[in-house]
Amino acid sequence: MAASKIAITMDDKTLKRLDILVKSKFFPNRSKAIQQAVNEKLMRIEKSRLAQECAKLNPEFEQSLAEKGFLPELEEWPQY
C-alpha cells in the first residue's frame, strides 16, 4: 500500500502520552500509533453515518419491498 508523509501539530501533553505508549512498546513508533488512531476514528465515523442512514429507513416500507420481491416465487412453491 502506498503511503504519504505528512506533518502534524500536537499539543505537548498528548505527545508525551503517546511517547509513553511507544516507549512501553504498545506501539512500535509514533507513526503507527497515529495511523491506527486515525483509522479507528474513520471507522467509527463511517459506522455512525451508516447507523444514521439506517435510522431514516421505514421498517414497514422496507418489509413490504422485501416481500414484494418474493411474491412470484412464493406462488411457485408447493404448499406444505
JOUR-V562440 format. One record per helix or strand. SS is the DSSP state (H for helix, E for strand). FROM is the first residue (numbers start at 0). TO is the last residue. Records with the same first field share a line. If there is no record, write none. Layout:
SS->FROM-TO / FROM-TO
This chain:
H->11-22 / 29-54 / 58-75
